[in-house]
Amino acid sequence: MGAGEESGEKNFDASASKLQRLREQGSVPKSQEVGRVLTLAVAVIYLVAGSTYIWEKIYSMFIGLWSVIHLKNLSAMGAGFIIEHSFKPLAFIIVPLIILTATAAVISSLAQVGFLFTTQSMFKGINPFNYFKNLFSIKGVKDLLKEIIKIVILGFVAYKTVNKHWLSILGLLNANGSSEVAGLLKQLITDFMIEALIALFIVAVADFVFEKLKFAQDQKMTLQEVIKESKESEGDPQTKGKRRQMAREMTQRKQLASLPEADFITTNPYKIAVAIKYNSKEMKAPKVIAKGGDSFAWQIISAGKKNNIPIIENIPLARALYKLVKVGNDIPPELYRATAEILLFAYQIRGKKSS
């Protein structure tokens, strides 16, 4: 046995049953970055593609408020009036955003781990001690480095975007209206978000691959764990052997119980014994009702002698019946002739004995 096996090194991939058990507990390889990037991408697409729709809702909100300001004193209107007349337009903006981002989060989860519902890991993160433990762990350091990398990437993308439109930004000093400012601002935001999403997507893919590899490495098993897992999934070999022995003994008892119905027993002569039964009125062909080798062959022969059943040595027939025919099945047509000859001989012997 190698040194790795003796020291309990985890050199074996996790078994399918272990992975299934971990999945049921909610422990699966998953990158939070993939969900964040997909959610952010959906939000940006909604804000950019729906900018006209959003502006119309905001515009209608202010028009609705300004239309009644000259009718009432602002202090008399109160915050409740303003909130009431602002809620509906804002809801038409926020609710679709919530639905789209929630859908994106669900799709991200399904894409990574498939459908998975479990309550076992629901409250794992509530313990504050686990939070501080993770904060100073290797995972905490990795997450901190990941956040620093993202900040650096976003800073670089912001610098590139501003540098790309720097002359246009300076040109705003001579702008004639707010439309130019709004147009440039929209262009800056669009360029920044597209490049940022591409960079963050690369980070998310790398994080997902890292999480998958790390999960596979963390769940590796030692030789002893593999053996234990095999015993639990397939059953202890000793227990399985006992069950097989009990089933074999039960089958043998049933065969011995049916042996008095046999017309003859053909033998090898000592290693194999096969009992044959035939009733021309009820059966199409002779049937094997018991067979065995070695010790069970001797039991069949002994039971046959006690029940005065003819025991006839025929090595070729005994071997053929033992190999080809299961207990309870009819003999094949190619063995009809040899069986019929012994059957006639057995009838003659019984006739002599009965006479």
Contacts in CASP RR format, 6 or more apart in sequence:
PFRMAT RR
TARGET T0000
AUTHOR 0000-0000-0000
METHOD contacts of the structure
MODEL  1
MGAGEESGEKNFDASASKLQRLREQGSVPKSQEVGRVLTLAVAVIYLVAG
STYIWEKIYSMFIGLWSVIHLKNLSAMGAGFIIEHSFKPLAFIIVPLIIL
TATAAVISSLAQVGFLFTTQSMFKGINPFNYFKNLFSIKGVKDLLKEIIK
IVILGFVAYKTVNKHWLSILGLLNANGSSEVAGLLKQLITDFMIEALIAL
FIVAVADFVFEKLKFAQDQKMTLQEVIKESKESEGDPQTKGKRRQMAREM
TQRKQLASLPEADFITTNPYKIAVAIKYNSKEMKAPKVIAKGGDSFAWQI
ISAGKKNNIPIIENIPLARALYKLVKVGNDIPPELYRATAEILLFAYQIR
GKKSS
4 11 0 8 1.000
5 11 0 8 1.000
5 222 0 8 1.000
5 223 0 8 1.000
8 222 0 8 1.000
8 223 0 8 1.000
8 224 0 8 1.000
9 222 0 8 1.000
10 220 0 8 1.000
10 221 0 8 1.000
10 222 0 8 1.000
10 225 0 8 1.000
11 220 0 8 1.000
11 222 0 8 1.000
11 223 0 8 1.000
12 220 0 8 1.000
12 221 0 8 1.000
12 222 0 8 1.000
12 223 0 8 1.000
12 225 0 8 1.000
12 226 0 8 1.000
13 216 0 8 1.000
13 220 0 8 1.000
13 221 0 8 1.000
14 22 0 8 1.000
14 216 0 8 1.000
14 219 0 8 1.000
14 220 0 8 1.000
14 221 0 8 1.000
15 221 0 8 1.000
15 226 0 8 1.000
15 229 0 8 1.000
15 230 0 8 1.000
15 233 0 8 1.000
17 229 0 8 1.000
17 232 0 8 1.000
17 233 0 8 1.000
18 219 0 8 1.000
18 221 0 8 1.000
18 229 0 8 1.000
19 219 0 8 1.000
22 28 0 8 1.000
22 219 0 8 1.000
23 113 0 8 1.000
23 116 0 8 1.000
24 118 0 8 1.000
24 120 0 8 1.000
25 118 0 8 1.000
25 120 0 8 1.000
25 121 0 8 1.000
26 116 0 8 1.000
26 118 0 8 1.000
26 120 0 8 1.000
26 121 0 8 1.000
27 121 0 8 1.000
28 112 0 8 1.000
28 113 0 8 1.000
28 116 0 8 1.000
28 215 0 8 1.000
29 112 0 8 1.000
29 113 0 8 1.000
29 211 0 8 1.000
29 212 0 8 1.000
29 214 0 8 1.000
29 215 0 8 1.000
29 216 0 8 1.000
30 109 0 8 1.000
30 112 0 8 1.000
30 113 0 8 1.000
30 208 0 8 1.000
30 211 0 8 1.000
31 112 0 8 1.000
31 204 0 8 1.000
31 207 0 8 1.000
31 208 0 8 1.000
31 210 0 8 1.000
31 211 0 8 1.000
32 207 0 8 1.000
33 146 0 8 1.000
33 200 0 8 1.000
33 203 0 8 1.000
33 204 0 8 1.000
33 207 0 8 1.000
33 208 0 8 1.000
34 108 0 8 1.000
34 111 0 8 1.000
34 112 0 8 1.000
34 204 0 8 1.000
34 205 0 8 1.000
34 207 0 8 1.000
34 208 0 8 1.000
35 104 0 8 1.000
35 105 0 8 1.000
35 108 0 8 1.000
35 109 0 8 1.000
35 204 0 8 1.000
36 200 0 8 1.000
36 204 0 8 1.000
37 197 0 8 1.000
37 200 0 8 1.000
37 201 0 8 1.000
37 203 0 8 1.000
37 204 0 8 1.000
38 104 0 8 1.000
38 105 0 8 1.000
38 107 0 8 1.000
38 108 0 8 1.000
39 101 0 8 1.000
39 104 0 8 1.000
39 105 0 8 1.000
39 108 0 8 1.000
40 197 0 8 1.000
40 200 0 8 1.000
41 104 0 8 1.000
41 197 0 8 1.000
41 201 0 8 1.000
42 100 0 8 1.000
42 101 0 8 1.000
42 103 0 8 1.000
42 104 0 8 1.000
43 97 0 8 1.000
43 100 0 8 1.000
43 101 0 8 1.000
44 193 0 8 1.000
44 197 0 8 1.000
46 96 0 8 1.000
46 97 0 8 1.000
46 100 0 8 1.000
47 54 0 8 1.000
47 97 0 8 1.000
48 186 0 8 1.000
48 189 0 8 1.000
48 190 0 8 1.000
48 193 0 8 1.000
51 186 0 8 1.000
54 93 0 8 1.000
57 89 0 8 1.000
57 90 0 8 1.000
57 92 0 8 1.000
57 93 0 8 1.000
58 89 0 8 1.000
58 93 0 8 1.000
60 89 0 8 1.000
61 85 0 8 1.000
61 86 0 8 1.000
61 89 0 8 1.000
61 90 0 8 1.000
64 85 0 8 1.000
65 82 0 8 1.000
65 85 0 8 1.000
65 86 0 8 1.000
68 77 0 8 1.000
68 85 0 8 1.000
69 77 0 8 1.000
72 81 0 8 1.000
109 116 0 8 1.000
112 208 0 8 1.000
124 130 0 8 1.000
125 131 0 8 1.000
134 140 0 8 1.000
146 203 0 8 1.000
146 207 0 8 1.000
149 203 0 8 1.000
150 200 0 8 1.000
150 203 0 8 1.000
153 196 0 8 1.000
153 199 0 8 1.000
153 200 0 8 1.000
153 203 0 8 1.000
154 196 0 8 1.000
154 199 0 8 1.000
157 192 0 8 1.000
157 195 0 8 1.000
157 196 0 8 1.000
157 199 0 8 1.000
158 192 0 8 1.000
160 195 0 8 1.000
161 188 0 8 1.000
161 191 0 8 1.000
161 192 0 8 1.000
161 195 0 8 1.000
162 169 0 8 1.000
162 188 0 8 1.000
164 191 0 8 1.000
165 184 0 8 1.000
165 187 0 8 1.000
165 188 0 8 1.000
165 191 0 8 1.000
168 184 0 8 1.000
168 187 0 8 1.000
169 184 0 8 1.000
172 180 0 8 1.000
172 181 0 8 1.000
172 184 0 8 1.000
175 181 0 8 1.000
221 229 0 8 1.000
231 237 0 8 1.000
234 240 0 8 1.000
251 327 0 8 1.000
252 296 0 8 1.000
252 299 0 8 1.000
255 275 0 8 1.000
255 289 0 8 1.000
255 290 0 8 1.000
255 291 0 8 1.000
255 300 0 8 1.000
255 327 0 8 1.000
256 290 0 8 1.000
256 299 0 8 1.000
256 300 0 8 1.000
256 303 0 8 1.000
258 277 0 8 1.000
258 289 0 8 1.000
258 290 0 8 1.000
259 275 0 8 1.000
259 289 0 8 1.000
259 290 0 8 1.000
259 300 0 8 1.000
259 303 0 8 1.000
259 304 0 8 1.000
259 307 0 8 1.000
259 309 0 8 1.000
260 307 0 8 1.000
260 309 0 8 1.000
261 277 0 8 1.000
261 289 0 8 1.000
262 275 0 8 1.000
262 276 0 8 1.000
262 277 0 8 1.000
262 289 0 8 1.000
262 290 0 8 1.000
262 304 0 8 1.000
262 307 0 8 1.000
262 309 0 8 1.000
263 276 0 8 1.000
263 277 0 8 1.000
263 278 0 8 1.000
263 286 0 8 1.000
263 309 0 8 1.000
263 310 0 8 1.000
263 343 0 8 1.000
263 346 0 8 1.000
263 347 0 8 1.000
264 275 0 8 1.000
264 276 0 8 1.000
264 309 0 8 1.000
264 310 0 8 1.000
264 311 0 8 1.000
264 312 0 8 1.000
264 342 0 8 1.000
264 343 0 8 1.000
264 345 0 8 1.000
264 346 0 8 1.000
265 273 0 8 1.000
265 274 0 8 1.000
265 275 0 8 1.000
265 276 0 8 1.000
265 300 0 8 1.000
265 301 0 8 1.000
265 304 0 8 1.000
265 309 0 8 1.000
265 310 0 8 1.000
265 311 0 8 1.000
265 312 0 8 1.000
266 273 0 8 1.000
266 274 0 8 1.000
266 276 0 8 1.000
266 311 0 8 1.000
266 312 0 8 1.000
266 313 0 8 1.000
266 314 0 8 1.000
266 317 0 8 1.000
266 318 0 8 1.000
266 321 0 8 1.000
266 342 0 8 1.000
267 273 0 8 1.000
267 274 0 8 1.000
267 297 0 8 1.000
267 301 0 8 1.000
267 311 0 8 1.000
267 312 0 8 1.000
267 313 0 8 1.000
267 314 0 8 1.000
267 318 0 8 1.000
268 297 0 8 1.000
268 313 0 8 1.000
268 315 0 8 1.000
268 318 0 8 1.000
268 319 0 8 1.000
268 322 0 8 1.000
269 313 0 8 1.000
269 315 0 8 1.000
270 297 0 8 1.000
270 298 0 8 1.000
271 293 0 8 1.000
271 294 0 8 1.000
271 297 0 8 1.000
272 291 0 8 1.000
272 292 0 8 1.000
272 293 0 8 1.000
272 297 0 8 1.000
272 318 0 8 1.000
272 319 0 8 1.000
272 322 0 8 1.000
273 290 0 8 1.000
273 291 0 8 1.000
273 292 0 8 1.000
273 293 0 8 1.000
273 296 0 8 1.000
273 297 0 8 1.000
273 298 0 8 1.000
273 300 0 8 1.000
273 301 0 8 1.000
273 311 0 8 1.000
273 318 0 8 1.000
274 288 0 8 1.000
274 290 0 8 1.000
274 291 0 8 1.000
274 292 0 8 1.000
274 318 0 8 1.000
274 321 0 8 1.000
274 322 0 8 1.000
274 325 0 8 1.000
275 288 0 8 1.000
275 289 0 8 1.000
275 290 0 8 1.000
275 291 0 8 1.000
275 300 0 8 1.000
275 304 0 8 1.000
275 309 0 8 1.000
276 286 0 8 1.000
276 287 0 8 1.000
276 288 0 8 1.000
276 289 0 8 1.000
276 321 0 8 1.000
276 331 0 8 1.000
276 339 0 8 1.000
276 342 0 8 1.000
276 343 0 8 1.000
277 283 0 8 1.000
277 286 0 8 1.000
277 287 0 8 1.000
277 289 0 8 1.000
278 285 0 8 1.000
278 286 0 8 1.000
278 287 0 8 1.000
278 343 0 8 1.000
283 330 0 8 1.000
284 330 0 8 1.000
285 330 0 8 1.000
285 331 0 8 1.000
285 333 0 8 1.000
285 336 0 8 1.000
286 330 0 8 1.000
286 331 0 8 1.000
286 336 0 8 1.000
286 339 0 8 1.000
286 343 0 8 1.000
287 328 0 8 1.000
287 329 0 8 1.000
287 330 0 8 1.000
287 331 0 8 1.000
288 321 0 8 1.000
288 325 0 8 1.000
288 326 0 8 1.000
288 327 0 8 1.000
288 328 0 8 1.000
288 329 0 8 1.000
288 331 0 8 1.000
289 327 0 8 1.000
289 328 0 8 1.000
290 300 0 8 1.000
290 327 0 8 1.000
291 300 0 8 1.000
291 321 0 8 1.000
291 322 0 8 1.000
291 325 0 8 1.000
291 327 0 8 1.000
292 300 0 8 1.000
292 322 0 8 1.000
293 322 0 8 1.000
301 311 0 8 1.000
304 311 0 8 1.000
305 311 0 8 1.000
308 350 0 8 1.000
308 353 0 8 1.000
310 345 0 8 1.000
310 346 0 8 1.000
310 349 0 8 1.000
310 350 0 8 1.000
312 342 0 8 1.000
312 345 0 8 1.000
312 346 0 8 1.000
314 338 0 8 1.000
314 342 0 8 1.000
316 338 0 8 1.000
317 335 0 8 1.000
317 338 0 8 1.000
317 339 0 8 1.000
317 342 0 8 1.000
320 335 0 8 1.000
320 338 0 8 1.000
321 331 0 8 1.000
321 335 0 8 1.000
324 332 0 8 1.000
324 335 0 8 1.000
325 331 0 8 1.000
325 332 0 8 1.000
325 335 0 8 1.000
331 339 0 8 1.000
END
